[in-house]
Amino acid sequence: MTVSVDGLGELQAELQRVSLAVATGPGGGVRNGLLLTLLQLQRYALGIVHVDTGRLKNSIFTDLESQGNDLIGHVATNVEYAPFEEGRGGGHAFFARTVKEEGPNVVENSIFAPIVRGGR
């Protein structure tokens, strides 16, 4: 019995190209997609956080870290009274509101939408 596979080399090359594009593509890729997602969440939080002195608003930042093959993104603040403001609830809970109000939009409009939809 003889078996031949036509186009295997081309298929492997295309799979390699797609894999690299997903990982590192200019204007795309997982890292860039996650960063854009974090920036959209940060922008929303900045727009709804209550401002007295501006210290809390000015402290909200994004962070992206790699741990092995994992990327972990954060929208955070280092202001010591932020948990108390968030804990007041309602309009004061700027991070919880960001997740609830803007989170679905961010997911739907990101490169992660097909993954999230498939996981539901």
Protein Blocks (a to p, Z undefined) as FASTA:
>chain_A
ZZddehklmmmmmmmmmmmmmmmpghiajklmmmmmmmmmmmmmmmmpccfklmmmmmpc
cddddehjaccdddddfbfklmmmmmngpjllmmlmmmmmmmmmmmmmmmklmmmmmmZZ
